[in-house]
Amino acid sequence: MKKIYFIRHAKAKKEAKTDFLRNLNDRGLKNAKELGIKLKELGILPDIIFSSSAVRAISTANIIADKLGAKVKQKDELYDISTDELLRFLKAINSEFNTVFIVGHNPTMLEISEFLSDSSIAKMPTCAIFGIKFDILKFKDLKEHSGEVILYDYPIKE
């Protein structure tokens, strides 16, 4: 059994020198902390967290990892990755891992979640999480619509 949790980065500031350098805003910081706490309460702990190296994504990943005592691996290729490229990335994950978090960006987080699961969710707000379980032993065996949704949650705007 393999599980993948796709997490869209938390809410970021609109201004920065480049899109890549955008920091989390106050709401994003709060939402990322709350998500980490919620996952800990639910007992959802990753073997590894792979994150886009964009500032808003790695910040989200680090906040969640801090709450869970997890390790983050920064991956430059996750910043501007297509759904097909992300599928190839997922299939190459070492099968020693059973539960993996991917922290990245829309539209790819939404598209891969729908592609791999048995659901159509239509939106993936900032700091949303979409978890899927697969009845496989190796990530290389991932296939379209082969997973079962085990979690879909996102913060409510205040």
MILODO-190081 format. One record per residue: residue number from 1; residue in one letter; chain; x negated, y, z negated of N, C-alpha, C, CB in turn. Coordinates in steps of 0.1 Angstrom, whole numbers, plus 5000, padded with zeros to 4 digits. Glycine has a CB too. Layout:
<rs>
    i  aa  ch  n_xx  n_yy  n_zz  ca_xx  ca_yy  ca_zz  c_xx  c_yy  c_zz  cb_xx  cb_yy  cb_zz
  NUM   A   A     X     Y     Z      X      Y      Z     X     Y     Z      X      Y      Z
...
</rs>
This chain:
<rs>
    i  aa  ch  n_xx  n_yy  n_zz  ca_xx  ca_yy  ca_zz  c_xx  c_yy  c_zz  cb_xx  cb_yy  cb_zz
    1   M   A  4992  4988  5000   5000   5000   5000  4991  5012  5000   5010   5000   4988
    2   K   A  4994  5021  5009   4986   5034   5010  4997  5045  5009   4979   5036   5024
    3   K   A  4992  5056  5002   5001   5068   5001  4993  5081  5005   5006   5070   4986
    4   I   A  5000  5089  5012   4994   5102   5016  5004  5113  5012   4991   5102   5032
    5   Y   A  4999  5123  5006   5006   5135   5002  5001  5147  5010   5006   5137   4986
    6   F   A  5010  5152  5018   5006   5164   5026  5010  5176  5018   5012   5164   5040
    7   I   A  5001  5186  5016   5004   5198   5008  5000  5210  5017   4996   5198   4995
    8   R   A  5010  5218  5019   5007   5231   5026  5002  5240  5016   5020   5237   5033
    9   H   A  4991  5248  5019   4985   5257   5010  4995  5266  5004   4974   5266   5018
   10   A   A  4992  5272  4992   5001   5281   4985  5001  5295  4992   4997   5283   4971
   11   K   A  5011  5303  4988   5013   5316   4994  5000  5325  4993   5024   5323   4987
   12   A   A  4997  5331  5004   4984   5339   5005  4987  5353  5008   4975   5333   5016
   13   K   A  4977  5362  5005   4978   5376   5008  4978  5377  5023   4966   5384   5002
   14   K   A  4985  5388  5028   4986   5390   5042  4973  5396  5048   4997   5400   5045
   15   E   A  4965  5404  5040   4954   5411   5045  4941  5404  5041   4954   5425   5041
   16   A   A  4932  5403  5050   4918   5399   5048  4910  5402  5061   4918   5383   5045
   17   K   A  4897  5401  5060   4889   5403   5072  4892  5394  5083   4874   5402   5068
   18   T   A  4895  5382  5080   4900   5372   5090  4910  5363  5083   4888   5363   5095
   19   D   A  4918  5356  5092   4928   5347   5087  4922  5336  5077   4935   5340   5098
   20   F   A  4910  5332  5081   4903   5321   5074  4900  5326  5059   4890   5318   5081
   21   L   A  4898  5339  5057   4894   5344   5044  4905  5349  5035   4884   5355   5046
   22   R   A  4917  5346  5039   4929   5351   5031  4929  5343  5017   4942   5349   5038
   23   N   A  4930  5351  5007   4931   5346   4993  4946  5343  4989   4925   5355   4983
   24   L   A  4948  5335  4979   4961   5333   4974  4966  5346  4967   4961   5321   4964
   25   N   A  4979  5349  4968   4985   5360   4961  4989  5355  4947   4997   5366   4969
   26   D   A  4995  5363  4939   4999   5359   4926  5009  5348  4926   5005   5371   4918
   27   R   A  5019  5349  4935   5029   5338   4936  5022  5325  4940   5040   5341   4946
   28   G   A  5012  5325  4949   5005   5313   4953  4997  5307  4942   4996   5317   4965
   29   L   A  4991  5315  4934   4983   5310   4923  4992  5303  4913   4976   5322   4915
   30   K   A  5004  5309  4910   5014   5304   4901  5019  5291  4906   5025   5314   4898
   31   N   A  5023  5290  4919   5029   5278   4925  5019  5267  4925   5034   5281   4939
   32   A   A  5007  5269  4928   4997   5259   4929  4994  5253  4915   4983   5264   4934
   33   K   A  4994  5261  4905   4992   5256   4891  5004  5248  4887   4991   5268   4881
   34   E   A  5016  5252  4890   5029   5245   4887  5029  5232  4894   5041   5253   4891
   35   L   A  5025  5231  4907   5025   5219   4914  5015  5209  4908   5021   5221   4929
   36   G   A  5003  5213  4904   4994   5205   4897  4999  5199  4884   4981   5212   4894
   37   I   A  5006  5207  4876   5012   5203   4864  5023  5193  4867   5018   5215   4856
   38   K   A  5031  5195  4877   5042   5186   4880  5037  5173  4884   5051   5193   4891
   39   L   A  5027  5173  4893   5021   5160   4897  5015  5152  4886   5010   5163   4908
   40   K   A  5009  5159  4877   5004   5152   4865  5015  5146  4857   4995   5162   4856
   41   E   A  5026  5153  4854   5037   5148   4847  5043  5136  4854   5047   5159   4845
   42   L   A  5043  5136  4867   5049   5125   4875  5039  5113  4876   5053   5130   4889
   43   G   A  5027  5115  4872   5017   5105   4873  5012  5102  4887   5023   5092   4867
   44   I   A  5013  5113  4895   5008   5112   4909  4994  5117  4909   5017   5120   4919
   45   L   A  4984  5108  4910   4970   5112   4909  4963  5107  4922   4964   5106   4896
   46   P   A  4956  5115  4929   4949   5111   4941  4936  5105  4938   4947   5123   4950
   47   D   A  4932  5096  4947   4918   5091   4947  4909  5101  4952   4917   5077   4955
   48   I   A  4914  5109  4961   4906   5120   4967  4915  5131  4973   4896   5115   4978
   49   I   A  4911  5143  4973   4918   5154   4980  4909  5159  4991   4922   5165   4970
   50   F   A  4915  5159  5003   4908   5165   5015  4915  5178  5017   4909   5155   5028
   51   S   A  4907  5189  5019   4912   5202   5021  4906  5209  5032   4911   5210   5008
   52   S   A  4914  5217  5039   4909   5227   5049  4899  5236  5041   4920   5235   5055
   53   S   A  4889  5241  5048   4879   5249   5041  4884  5264  5041   4866   5248   5048
   54   A   A  4895  5267  5047   4901   5281   5046  4903  5284  5032   4914   5282   5054
   55   V   A  4900  5297  5028   4900   5301   5014  4914  5298  5007   4898   5316   5013
   56   R   A  4925  5300  5014   4938   5298   5007  4940  5283  5005   4949   5304   5016
   57   A   A  4935  5274  5014   4937   5260   5013  4928  5254  5002   4935   5253   5026
   58   I   A  4915  5258  5002   4906   5252   4993  4909  5257  4979   4891   5256   4996
   59   S   A  4914  5269  4978   4918   5275   4964  4930  5267  4959   4922   5289   4965
   60   T   A  4940  5264  4968   4952   5256   4964  4947  5242  4959   4962   5254   4976
   61   A   A  4938  5236  4967   4933   5222   4964  4926  5222  4951   4924   5217   4975
   62   N   A  4917  5232  4948   4909   5232   4936  4918  5234  4924   4899   5244   4937
   63   I   A  4929  5243  4925   4938   5245   4914  4945  5232  4910   4948   5256   4917
   64   I   A  4950  5225  4920   4957   5212   4918  4947  5202  4913   4963   5207   4932
   65   A   A  4935  5201  4918   4925   5191   4914  4921  5194  4899   4913   5192   4923
   66   D   A  4921  5206  4895   4917   5209   4882  4928  5204  4872   4916   5225   4880
   67   K   A  4940  5205  4875   4951   5200   4867  4951  5185  4866   4965   5205   4872
   68   L   A  4946  5178  4877   4947   5164   4878  4933  5157  4875   4952   5160   4892
   69   G   A  4923  5164  4874   4910   5158   4872  4905  5151  4884   4910   5149   4860
   70   A   A  4909  5156  4896   4906   5150   4909  4894  5156  4916   4918   5150   4918
   71   K   A  4889  5150  4926   4878   5154   4934  4883  5160  4947   4867   5143   4936
   72   V   A  4877  5171  4951   4881   5177   4964  4870  5176  4974   4885   5192   4962
   73   K   A  4873  5172  4986   4863   5172   4997  4868  5182  5007   4861   5158   5004
   74   Q   A  4860  5193  5009   4863   5203   5019  4860  5198  5033   4855   5216   5015
   75   K   A  4869  5200  5042   4867   5195   5056  4870  5207  5065   4876   5183   5059
   76   D   A  4860  5212  5072   4862   5223   5081  4872  5220  5092   4848   5227   5087
   77   E   A  4872  5208  5097   4881   5204   5108  4895  5205  5105   4877   5190   5113
   78   L   A  4899  5205  5092   4913   5206   5088  4919  5220  5090   4915   5201   5074
   79   Y   A  4910  5230  5092   4915   5244   5093  4924  5246  5105   4904   5253   5094
   80   D   A  4920  5242  5117   4928   5245   5129  4929  5232  5136   4921   5256   5138
   81   I   A  4936  5222  5130   4937   5209   5136  4951  5206  5142   4933   5198   5125
   82   S   A  4951  5199  5153   4964   5195   5159  4969  5182  5152   4962   5192   5174
   83   T   A  4981  5179  5154   4987   5167   5148  4980  5155  5153   5002   5166   5152
   84   D   A  4977  5154  5166   4969   5142   5171  4956  5141  5164   4968   5143   5186
   85   E   A  4949  5152  5163   4935   5152   5156  4937  5148  5142   4929   5166   5158
   86   L   A  4947  5153  5135   4949   5149   5121  4952  5134  5120   4960   5157   5115
   87   L   A  4960  5129  5129   4962   5114   5129  4949  5107  5130   4972   5111   5140
   88   R   A  4941  5111  5139   4927   5104   5140  4919  5106  5127   4920   5110   5152
   89   F   A  4920  5117  5121   4913   5120   5108  4918  5110  5098   4915   5134   5103
   90   L   A  4931  5109  5097   4938   5100   5087  4934  5085  5089   4953   5101   5087
   91   K   A  4934  5081  5102   4931   5067   5105  4916  5064  5102   4933   5064   5120
   92   A   A  4908  5074  5101   4893   5072   5097  4890  5072  5082   4885   5082   5105
   93   I   A  4900  5075  5074   4898   5075   5060  4894  5061  5055   4911   5081   5052
   94   N   A  4884  5061  5046   4879   5049   5040  4891  5042  5033   4867   5051   5031
   95   S   A  4893  5029  5035   4904   5022   5029  4901  5018  5014   4906   5009   5037
   96   E   A  4890  5022  5009   4888   5021   4994  4898  5030  4987   4873   5024   4990
   97   F   A  4902  5041  4994   4912   5050   4988  4926  5045  4990   4910   5064   4994
   98   N   A  4934  5046  4980   4948   5042   4982  4958  5054  4982   4952   5033   4970
   99   T   A  4955  5065  4974   4963   5077   4974  4955  5089  4977   4970   5078   4959
  100   V   A  4959  5096  4988   4951   5107   4993  4960  5119  4994   4945   5103   5007
  101   F   A  4954  5130  4991   4961   5143   4993  4954  5150  5005   4961   5152   4980
  102   I   A  4962  5156  5013   4957   5165   5024  4962  5179  5022   4961   5159   5038
  103   V   A  4954  5188  5020   4958   5202   5019  4954  5210  5031   4951   5209   5006
  104   G   A  4965  5215  5038   4962   5222   5051  4973  5232  5054   4962   5212   5062
  105   H   A  4976  5233  5067   4983   5245   5072  4995  5240  5081   4974   5254   5080
  106   N   A  5005  5248  5082   5015   5246   5092  5011  5251  5105   5029   5253   5087
  107   P   A  5016  5247  5116   5027   5237   5117  5023  5222  5116   5034   5239   5130
  108   T   A  5010  5220  5115   5005   5206   5115  5010  5198  5103   4990   5206   5115
  109   M   A  5010  5204  5091   5015   5197   5079  5029  5192  5081   5014   5205   5066
  110   L   A  5038  5200  5086   5052   5197   5089  5052  5186  5100   5060   5209   5093
  111   E   A  5045  5188  5111   5046   5179   5122  5041  5165  5118   5037   5184   5134
  112   I   A  5030  5164  5111   5024   5151   5107  5034  5144  5097   5010   5152   5102
  113   S   A  5040  5151  5089   5049   5146   5079  5061  5139  5086   5054   5156   5069
  114   E   A  5067  5146  5096   5078   5141   5103  5073  5129  5112   5085   5151   5111
  115   F   A  5062  5130  5118   5057   5120   5127  5055  5107  5120   5044   5125   5134
  116   L   A  5049  5107  5108   5046   5095   5101  5057  5089  5093   5034   5097   5092
  117   S   A  5067  5097  5089   5077   5093   5080  5090  5089  5088   5080   5104   5070
  118   D   A  5100  5085  5080   5113   5082   5085  5123  5094  5083   5119   5070   5077
  119   S   A  5117  5106  5083   5125   5118   5080  5123  5129  5090   5123   5123   5066
  120   S   A  5133  5138  5090   5131   5151   5097  5134  5162  5086   5141   5152   5109
  121   I   A  5124  5170  5083   5126   5180   5072  5128  5194  5077   5114   5179   5063
  122   A   A  5124  5197  5089   5127   5210   5095  5118  5222  5089   5141   5214   5094
  123   K   A  5114  5221  5077   5106   5232   5071  5097  5227  5061   5115   5243   5065
  124   M   A  5085  5234  5059   5076   5230   5049  5070  5244  5044   5064   5221   5055
  125   P   A  5077  5249  5034   5073   5262   5028  5059  5261  5022   5083   5267   5018
  126   T   A  5053  5273  5019   5040   5273   5012  5041  5266  4999   5035   5288   5010
  127   C   A  5031  5258  4996   5029   5250   4984  5039  5238  4983   5031   5258   4971
  128   A   A  5044  5235  4995   5053   5223   4996  5044  5210  4996   5062   5223   5009
  129   I   A  5050  5199  4991   5043   5186   4991  5053  5176  4997   5039   5182   4977
  130   F   A  5047  5168  5006   5055   5157   5013  5047  5144  5011   5058   5161   5028
  131   G   A  5052  5135  5003   5045   5122   5001  5052  5111  5009   5045   5119   4986
  132   I   A  5043  5103  5014   5047   5091   5022  5040  5079  5018   5045   5094   5038
  133   K   A  5047  5067  5016   5040   5055   5014  5041  5046  5026   5046   5048   5001
  134   F   A  5030  5038  5028   5029   5029   5039  5026  5015  5035   5018   5034   5049
  135   D   A  5032  5005  5041   5030   4991   5037  5019  4986  5046   5043   4983   5039
  136   I   A  5007  4992  5044   4995   4988   5051  4983  4987  5041   4992   4999   5062
  137   L   A  4972  4980  5046   4960   4979   5038  4949  4988  5042   4955   4964   5038
  138   K   A  4950  4993  5054   4940   5002   5060  4946  5014  5066   4930   4994   5070
  139   F   A  4940  5026  5064   4946   5038   5071  4946  5037  5086   4938   5050   5066
  140   K   A  4937  5029  5091   4936   5028   5106  4949  5022  5112   4924   5020   5110
  141   D   A  4957  5016  5103   4969   5010   5108  4982  5019  5107   4972   4997   5100
  142   L   A  4979  5032  5105   4990   5042   5105  4997  5042  5118   4985   5056   5100
  143   K   A  5010  5043  5118   5018   5043   5131  5030  5053  5129   5023   5029   5135
  144   E   A  5034  5058  5140   5046   5067   5141  5058  5061  5133   5049   5071   5155
  145   H   A  5064  5070  5125   5076   5066   5117  5075  5053  5109   5088   5065   5127
  146   S   A  5063  5050  5105   5061   5038   5097  5062  5040  5082   5048   5031   5101
  147   G   A  5062  5052  5078   5061   5055   5063  5075  5058  5057   5052   5066   5061
  148   E   A  5076  5056  5044   5088   5059   5037  5085  5071  5028   5092   5047   5028
  149   V   A  5094  5081  5028   5092   5093   5020  5094  5089  5005   5102   5104   5024
  150   I   A  5084  5094  4997   5085   5092   4983  5086  5105  4975   5073   5084   4978
  151   L   A  5083  5116  4982   5084   5129   4975  5085  5140  4985   5072   5131   4966
  152   Y   A  5094  5149  4983   5094   5162   4991  5099  5173  4981   5104   5161   5003
  153   D   A  5090  5182  4979   5093   5193   4969  5086  5206  4973   5089   5188   4955
  154   Y   A  5092  5217  4969   5085   5230   4972  5091  5240  4962   5088   5234   4987
  155   P   A  5083  5250  4959   5087   5260   4950  5099  5268  4955   5076   5270   4946
  156   I   A  5108  5272  4946   5119   5281   4949  5114  5295  4948   5131   5278   4939
  157   K   A  5117  5303  4958   5114   5317   4957  5121  5324  4945   5117   5324   4971
  158   E   A  5113  5333  4939   5119   5340   4927  5122  5354  4931   5110   5339   4915
</rs>
